[in-house]
Amino acid sequence: MEIIVIDEMSDDWTRSLVNDYVAGYSFIRMVDNPAKRKPEALIIGIDKAHSAIWMRIDAHAVYAREYISKALKFLFH
């Protein structure tokens, strides 16, 4: 598993928070999106991913606790 955070050059606390997670977990990375647009962020994320399976999760959304596990279960069954 890997988590890639595509940051649109945040000027709030986001970068500091993500960097704390990056320092503690080897499977989390942060990549900059200087274009600050979602289409570019998606291209960057796909390009940087090491897996053939990836999932887009937006930061300003709320997901059910089982969202990822249910999506993977559906994908593989």
C-alpha positions in Angstrom: 0.0 0.0 0.0 1.1 3.5 -0.7 -0.4 6.9 0.0 0.5 9.8 -2.3 -0.7 13.2 -1.2 -0.7 15.6 -4.1 -0.4 19.1 -2.6 -1.4 22.2 -4.5 1.3 24.2 -2.7 -0.8 24.7 0.4 0.0 27.8 2.5 -1.9 26.6 5.6 -1.0 23.8 8.0 -1.5 21.0 5.4 2.1 20.6 4.4 3.3 20.5 8.0 0.7 17.9 8.9 1.5 15.7 5.9 5.2 16.0 6.5 4.7 14.7 10.0 3.0 11.6 8.5 5.7 11.2 5.9 8.3 11.2 8.6 6.5 8.4 10.5 5.3 6.1 7.7 7.4 5.0 4.8 4.4 4.3 2.6 3.2 7.9 2.6 4.7 10.5 0.2 3.9 14.1 -0.7 4.3 15.4 -4.2 3.8 19.0 -5.3 1.3 20.1 -7.9 2.5 23.6 -8.8 -0.3 23.9 -11.4 -2.8 23.9 -8.5 -5.4 22.1 -10.7 -7.1 18.8 -10.1 -6.5 17.4 -13.6 -2.8 17.9 -13.2 -3.0 16.4 -9.7 -4.6 13.2 -11.0 -1.9 12.9 -13.8 0.9 13.4 -11.2 -0.7 10.8 -8.8 -1.0 8.2 -11.5 2.5 8.9 -12.8 4.0 8.6 -9.3 2.1 5.5 -8.2 3.9 2.2 -8.1 0.7 0.1 -8.1 -1.6 -0.9 -11.0 -4.6 -0.3 -8.7 -5.1 3.2 -7.3 -7.9 5.2 -5.8 -8.6 8.9 -5.8 -9.5 10.2 -2.4 -10.2 14.0 -2.0 -9.1 15.8 1.1 -12.3 17.8 1.6 -14.6 14.8 1.5 -15.8 12.4 4.2 -15.7 8.7 3.4 -17.3 5.8 5.3 -15.0 3.8 7.4 -15.3 0.8 5.2 -15.0 2.7 1.9 -11.6 1.4 0.8 -12.1 -2.2 1.9 -15.6 -2.4 0.3 -14.2 -1.0 -3.0 -11.4 -3.5 -3.0 -13.7 -6.4 -2.1 -16.0 -5.4 -5.0 -13.0 -5.1 -7.4 -11.7 -8.6 -6.6 -14.9 -10.6 -6.4 
